[in-house]
Amino acid sequence: MAVKIALLVFFFAVMLGVGFSCRRHASDVNGFVLGGRSVGPWLTAFAYGTSYFSAVIFVGYAGQFGWRFGIASTWIGIGNALIGSLLAWVVLGRRTRLMTRHFDSATMPEFFGKRYESNALKLGASIIVFIFLIPYTASLYNGLSRLFSMAFNIDYTFCILLMAILTGIYVVAGGYMATAINDFIQGIIMLAGIVAVIGAVLKTGGGFTASIASLAAVSDPAASSQPGVFASFFGPAPLDLLAVVILTSLGTWGLPQMVQKFYAIKNEKAIDKGTVISTIFALIVAGGCYFLGGFGRLFSTPEIVAAEGYDSIIPSMLASQSPFLIGVIVILVLSASMSTLSSLVMASASTLTLDFIRGTVIKDMTEKKQLLCIRVLIVVFVSISVVLAVVQYKSGFAFIAQLMGVSWGALAGAFLAPFLYGLYWRRTTKAACWVSFLFGSGIMVLNMLMRASFPAVLQSPINCGAFAMIAGLILVPIVSLFTKAPDKELIDGAFGSYEIRVLVPAKRALDD
């Protein structure tokens, strides 16, 4: 216990120290929200990766999908690395940085408002962000409950409060730069931790080959009648596996807290390095998490999972490990949760302040007032997420859990298509953007409230979220072709930002 407590105290001291040391970078809105658009490749890449992967993935998703798909769940992590990280940086990184600088936009709703010349669109996007990021934020605490009970035997409420208070302090004090530096430290912990955990768990099972052989011997008629299916290449349900890959990989392209990382990139060199770093990070962390979860059936039974839920699988795999390794695991999951929590509350507070309160509720809002408002709202959002998490923990209130499940699908379904097309296609219209907003968020809310009325394949929030994103990619160009084209002068200026000539070294481009 002394070892575990010492590790926690040291971890929290470092997080707070970074927060207070970064106060000089948070003296204005641009510095507080975007780090002055001067964040280097390592910090940006780790901020992207740690915001991507939280305790929800390590404890919840790894346990659930590892149980459902076996070792094939590793494909989810590979998809997260190749689609959610590599392609996201290649397709979105450079253009997002250039066009958001052209429009001087600090948030995704502000980008929509300026790109499509619609203040109503900006307000609509900020409302969607507010509604769906808060329950997503609350869900981050869920993965911690069983691990803290296992490691410290303390009440989950205390764990929630401690994590929320410490995260709130360093984000309020240091803003984006403190978040980015702490994300880097937390990312290092996540990388080392997941490698150590995989090694320890496989050793418990007699090594990799023995663990695979044991997994091949597991049978579950309720999942599949095929022998050895949980050790097979694509698992018992390839189509369901594909839907999970799409939602968790392509979905990041439309999440405000993820895309906002590209706004803060320093230069071209940072994009090149960041692409490689974030891909490797995702491959190790996400691939490792889902690979680990794939062995869950060796450490639990269908009866235990039916009684205690999927969140019990990963803790049951780790319960027999050494005190030091359990301490590392707890810090790993804390790192994953705190990094994502800081990213979400920053996105929520900055969006509500800059896109809704400024100019709508308060007409004349000075820089100082904007900064104060963002800091106050960070505290408010953290407090709301704590209340939601405690209420669900104490009462098992199902509505909150359902809303958490649809948050990712609603945000990505609403924003992915208009954001992507807005960067690449001049003809994308305001009307098409509205259609995507309403369809993506609307179908996920209906899925939550009227799930039984949906076709069987879409009753799963995962499948429905993937469908919402793909449908948006089809609807936006169709609606754009039949609605009024955007202003030519505005579009020429925006896309002209891509054509500005810059000097580069000969090693970057040959002199002809």
BELPERA-V416047 format. One line per field, one symbol per residue. ss: DSSP state (H for helix, E for strand, L for the rest). A space follows every 10 residues. Layout:
ss->???
//
This chain:
ss->LHHHHHHHHH HHHHHHHHHH HLHHHHLLHH HHHHHHHLEL HHHHHHHHHH HHLLHHHHHH HHHHHHHHHH HHHHHHHHHH HHHHHHHHHH HHHHHHHHHH HHHLLLLHHH HHHHHLLLHH HHHHHHHHHH HHHHHHHHHL LLLHHHHHHH HHLLLHHHHH HHHHHHHHHH HHHHHHHHHH HHHHHHHHHH HHHHHHHHHH HHHHLLLHHH HHHHHHLLLE LLLELLLLHH HLLLLLLHHH HHHHHHHHHH HHHHLHHHHH HHHLELLHHH HHHHHHHHHH HHHHHHHHHH HHHLLHHHLL LHHHHHHHLL HHHHHHHHLL LLHHHHHHHH HHHHHHHHHH HHHHHHHHHH HHHHHHHELL LELLLLHHHH HHHHHHHHHH HHHHHHHHHH HHHHHLLHHH HHHHHHHHHH HHHHHHHHHH HHHHLLLLLH HHHHHHHHHH HHHHHHHHHL HHHLLHHHLL HHHHHHHHHH HHHHHHHHHH HLLLLLLHHH HHHHHHLLLL LLLLLLLLLL LL
//
